[in-house]
Amino acid sequence: MRRSILLYLFGIVTPALVLLYLGLQSVDRQRQAIATLGESNRVLAAEKLASRVQQRSRELTAECLKQGTGCEIAAHFFNFADGRLTSPRVRSIVPSDPAILQPAFLQAESLELQERRLDDAVNAYRALYKSSGPVPLKAFALSRVARCLDKLHRKAEALSAWQQLLRDYGNVYDPAGRPYSLTARFELGQIEGIFDELIQYRWNLSAEQFDYYMSRLNRTAPAGNRFEFARELEEHFQPAAPLREGEIYSFALPHGQVMYRAEQPGHLKGLSVNSRWIEETLTPALRRELNLPQVGEPQSNRELWIYGGTMALVVAVLLLGVVFVIRDARREVRMSRLRADFVSGVSHELKTPLTLIRLYGETLLHGGDFPENERRDFCEIITRESERLSLLVQRVLSFSSIDRGEKAYTLQTGDLAAVIAGIVEIYRNYLERSGFEVEARLIEELPDIRFDAEAVSQAVVNLLENAVKYSGESKFIGIRLRADAGNAVFEVEDRGIGISPAECGKIFQRFYRSPNGAGKGGYGLGLFLVRHIMDAHLGRVEVESEPGVGSLFRLVFPVAA
Ligand code: ADP
């Protein structure tokens, strides 16, 4: 058996495992090759995609610059003229409007700033404001009126002047390029909404002015705003030279990319690319257009899964085989050990009656004269021991024919009550002589039952023998035969050592001996034979038992149909 396990292990399992190992290795190599190929494909695809994105960006830039207004690709626009950034502006413009620098205005300014005659200055500015001069002059004069009134602490008048400025000239810019709307609102303390106007580029400001207002508001401008871009552009941008008209060029800034083209000699127009839109909208769209896998799309590992799964299944089946083989082998080993024990046990059992028979036989033959009663005792011992011997031999023969699968029973319809009564009668004498109290209640009439008389006798004797063997101190045996629900029921009851519930399920197995029976002789065959006999009669054997209280064995024979 051990040889067959080893054969199985080495002949099937080992080659299968080797094959599995080689298979996995080759699949892994294939996978690596596919991965390398996939990697270079990915690189190629990425290059293709990048060049397509660039190309499309140029096309979109050209369209966008032609339209000149908001389009998705543009984050900010810019203009370059004669090597300088003209919009968005970084620095503020220097006031130089000649309309404002006319003598009347300069006079009023001198009254205010040099002579410090503020009341006269107010009147002079007011006169200018009321004159029919150009709008920027009137607005500027009004702002000076308000400023002088502030200095004179004529609060109410000053406020109404600022309000008027806000109302009438809010959209006008002062000579330094600041909108009166913002100046007046800061003076009036109406700063709500200014932050939003600033970051939505409502006013045409320079980066310096933008920062100035932000600091007055005590706020920080959002990252990536137009003025940040303007500063970066002014610092880093270098247009290509020479520039071909109409062609789109690109330039990388530290925080982004710009695209531009020459509008006319010396003039450039361009935009900063909205990198987020490129990444989130344009690139995926082009990726789809080029039929490239989307980012995060899983690589297929199907082959590996199929191969791995099949192999895992094969290994599982093989391992299951190993488990079964080992289990069978262990069972077989246990059985052969039990058989060996059985043979030595039986030989031992044979020796005792044989020795007694020989001893008493020789004593009778050569021992001279014995009183009649002693001779009788000797003869009885010889008879009893030969009976035990034949019982033992009968059991062994029955078992071996069952074991070979050759045991045949001859079932005949007959009087079961008479057969059982006969055996009980023979046994009863023996039991009573051994000091047992026997309570036998056997009915005499039973319905017709098909049975094998010899086998039934053996079953009955086995139960009675066990009752004697496992009675311990008790000397009571109850024997009953009755008809019950159409069945014939035979019971043997003792008040002996009993059987634990866990053992009750096992005592009918071949060679099973419970520890409670230690030292009582026997080899675990009696009940096995009883069950086999009852199965052959389509009946059953039952046991009710409690350790220390006693046991009741019941044979149930079905009535012949
Ligand atoms: P054995 O030759 O050991 O008696 P059996 O098959 O007749 O073999 O019995 C199996 C085991 O069942 C016994 O070893 C014993 O432990 C238990 N057994 C059988 N009959 C009784 C009984 N009447 N009382 C207690 N235990 C019993």
Boltz pocket constraint, residues with backbone or C-beta under 6 A from the ligand:
constraints:
  - pocket:
      binder: B
      contacts: [[A, 462], [A, 463], [A, 466], [A, 467], [A, 470], [A, 471], [A, 494], [A, 496], [A, 497], [A, 498], [A, 499], [A, 507], [A, 509], [A, 512], [A, 513], [A, 514], [A, 515], [A, 516], [A, 517], [A, 521], [A, 522], [A, 523], [A, 524], [A, 525], [A, 526], [A, 527], [A, 528], [A, 551]]
      max_distance: 6.0
